Amino acid sequence: MKNTAIGVLAVCFFLALSAQGLCGSKPDMEPGLWEITSQTKMEGGFAMSMPATTVTQCLTQEDYVPSNKEMADSGGCRFKNIEVDGDTVTWSMECPEEGMQGKGSVVYSGDTFEGTMVMEMEEEQMKMISSMKGKRVGDCP
């Protein structure tokens, strides 16, 4: 009985690690060049909807987070707390130079994904909400 309980605990422990992406769990994502379209709306002091933007990004099994690298670089942004749970990837982001912070998530399905990113500027009491859709368009250059 004692050995069975230890075995069950060990299996639960390894399943929990796998669910957190620590045992090599990877989302159902086809690595390659992805076309990512974002639609952003702003709430708060400057409420408005922005035109959709489309960028391409190379996504790999080590870099799941779709992002606008130019914005991230210009605002000193850094990604934190990247977690994988099945096909869902979540993260938080801080942009200290811009006074912004936020959270995002995407759900992969082979060669497509859908997700959201919410960024907040506390001083301005402003929130940017971006809906994202991505599709794989080829191999990385």
Salt bridges, closest charged atoms under 4 A:
GLU35 OE1 - LYS135 NZ 3.77
ASP63 OD2 - LYS69 NZ 3.91
GLU94 OE1 - ARG78 NH2 3.04
GLU94 OE2 - LYS80 NZ 3.04
ASP139 OD1 - ARG136 NH2 2.69
